[in-house]
Amino acid sequence: MGNLKTNNSSRMCTGLVVLLIGVVFLLDNIGVNIPKWIIDWPMLLIAIGLLVGYKRKFEVGLWMFFVAVGGFFTIESIVNVDFSKYYFALIFIAIGVFLIIKPKGRGFQGRRWKKKWAQKCAAYESVGSQNDDGVQTPYDIDKNDILDTVNVFGGSHQNIYSKNFKGGDAIAIFGGSDINLSQADFEGTISLDVVAIFGGVKIVVPPSWDVKSEVTAIFGGIDDKRALGQVVSEPKKTIIIKGVALFGGVDIRNF
């Protein structure tokens, strides 16, 4: 039920963004006077930032950069003032602020995923201890068990070898991410959240895994290129791939 509510909420948020964009362009086409800054490229950066922020529950991260850059150029367009001589100063200020408030390492991610798995396993007997946030943690989650990759105007290739894989996040914006899970293992069901905006995410999984796609594709696509899975006697392993493909694609394969 929780996964269904989360997926429906994600679809609704993405649908509202696309609906708003469509309404703005429709009003502009029928002659309604729409301010130029509303349909200018900085608003696209703001929209991308808000989508990524929503997927990550607006935690400190990359989405703030997109919103800040888009907001800066939007303000410049609204007030019709040239701020070009301040660009470099503002860039250094933004980097400094980000370094100050950015969580150290993956500790922040680790606490978030411990909370998630503690809630998921709440129905089982508690065998863990409380962490610093007072959350009962049934599993000791190592940072190598969590995928957290962000690619902007670039690409990466990652091989996951964890035998206690917990899932994670993959973001590709004007870039690409190749994730090889053929050597990974886990028990039961895990989820992988992806955001592909003008970019692509390729996910390689073992033939024995059951894959369920809940990705919302908008001017994009999800391409499942897996061969027929083999019949196995061991407990079934299910990976649920959720997220958004906006002018991008998600490629699933087992080779």
N, C-alpha and C positions, 0 to 999 in steps of 0.2 A: 504493500500500500504506500509506503514511504517513497519508493522509487517512482511509482505512478504519479504521486503528487508532485515530486520534484521535476519529472519530465514534463508534466502538464504546465507547470509554472514556467519552465524554460521555453516551451513552445509559445505560451501566451506572451511572454516578454518579447521574444523575437518577432512574433506576429504583430505586436503593437508597434514595434520600431518600423517594420516594413510597411504596415498600414499608414503610419504617419508620413513616411517618405512618399508613398503613392498619393496621398491626399495633397501634399505640398506641390508635387509635380502636376497633378490634375488642376489645382487652382491656378497655377502659373500658366498652364496651357489654355485655360478658358478666359484668360485676360485679367485675372485678379492680381492686383499689385502685390507681389511677394518680394520683400527685401532681398537683395542679392546675397547677403551674407548667409541667409537661411539655406540656399541651394549651392553654396560654394564648397570647395573641397575641405576646408577645416571642419565643417559639420560632419563630414564622413569620419574624420579622426575621432571626433567626440563620440559619435555613434559606436564606432569600433571599441573605444575605451570603455563605454558604459556596458556594452555587451560582455566584454571580457571581465569587467569588474563584477557584473551580476553573476557570472559563472563562478567567480572566486569569492562571492559574498562580500565584495568591496573591501577585501583585505589589502593592506599596503602592497603595491606591486606595479607591474607594467602599465596597467590600465590608467593609472594616475598620470603617466607621462603623455599618453595619447590625449587625454582630456585636457591636460595643461597646454600642450602645444596647439591643439585645435581651438581651445578657448582663447589663447593669446592672439592667434591670427584672426579669430572672429571679432574680438574686441578691436583689433587694429582696423578691420573692415568697417565696423559700426561707427567708430569715431572718426574714420577717414584720416588717420594720422600715421605717418611713416615712423615705425619703431625700429627700422633696420639697424641703426647705430647702437641699439641696446641688445642685439641678438646674442653676441658672445657673452656679455655680462650675465644675461638672464640664463643662458645655458649652464654656465658654471654655478650660478646660484641654485638652479634646479637640481643639478647633479649633487651639490653639497647637501641640500635638504634631503634628497632621497637617501644618500649614504647615512645621514644622521638617523632618520626614522625607519630605515629598512631593517627588518628583523635579521638577527645574526644567523648565518648558515641556514640549516633546514630545521632548526629547533621549532620555529613557528609552524612550519608545515607538519612536523612530527606531532605537535600537540593537537593540531586540527584533525589529523588522521586518527590519533588515539581516541579523541572524542567520538569520531564517526564509528570506529570499530567497537568502542565501549557501548554505544547505543545499539548497534547491530546485534551484539552478543549479550544484551541485557537479560534476555530470556533464559540464558544458561547460568549455571552455577558460577559465581564469581570466584576466580582463582588468582586475581592480581591484587595490586595495592594501589592506593590513591596517588595520583601525580600532583604536581604543584598547583594545578587548577582544581583539585578536589574531585577529579573525575576518576571513577573506578576503571582501571585499564586491564582487561582480561588478557591482552597480548602485549608482549614487549616488542614494539615496532622499531626496527632498525631503519636508518635512512636509506639503505640500499634496497629495502623492500618496497619503496615508494618511488613512482615515476613522477618527475617534475621537470618538464622541458619546455622552454620558451624559445621560439625562433622568429625573429623579425628581420626581414630583408637578408635572410641567411638560411642555412640548413644544418642539420645534424643527423648522425646515425648512432643509435644506441642499441647495444646488446644487453638484455636483461638476463642475469644468471641466478637471480634470487629463487630459492626453493620455498619461500614463504611470501610470495609476491602479494601485495595488498592493493594494487591498482595505482591510480594517480591522475595527473593532468598532462595534456599535451596541447600546446598552442603554437600555431603556425600562421603568421601574418605576413603576407608578401614573402613567404619562405616555405621551407619544407622540413618535415620531420619523419625519419625512418626509424621505426621501433620494432626490434626483433625480439619476440617473446618465445621463440622456439625452444630455448633452453630454460625457460622459467617454469615454475610450478606453484601450485596453491591448492587449497582445499575449499570445496563448496562453490561459492559465487563471489566474484569481485566486479568492480566497475571501473571503467576508464573514461574520463571526461575529455573530449577533444573540442578544439575551436580552430576551424580552418577558414580564414578570411583572406581571399585572394592568394591562397596557398594550399598546400596539401599535406595530409598525414597518411603515411603508409604503415600498416600494422601487420606483422607476420606472426601467426599463431600456430601451434601444433595442430595436426589434423584431428586429434582426438578431442579438442576443446569444442564446446558448444558456444557459438557466438550469437548474441542478440543485439541487433542494432536499433538504437533509439535516437539516432542523429536526425536533427531537423535540417533539411537541405533547402536553401533558398538561392536560386540561380547557381546551384552547385549540385553535387551528387555523391552518392555512396556506391562504390563499386566493389561487390563481393566476388573475388576471383578464386575462392577456395575450391579445391577439388572435393569430391565426395569423401566425407569423413569415414575413418575406419571404425569398426565395431570393437569396443573395448569392454572388458568385464569389470574394470576398476570403477570406483565412484565417479559420476559425471562431474566435470568441471565446466562452469559457465562463466563467461566474461561478457558483461553488458557494456556496450560502447554507446555513450551518450554525448550530447553536445550539439554544435551548430556548424554547418558548412555553408558559408555565405560567399558566393562567387569563388568557391574552393571545392575541394574534394577529399573524401576519405576512402582509402584503398585498403581492403582487407584480403589477405591471402595466406596460404599455408606453405609457401615454398620460397 
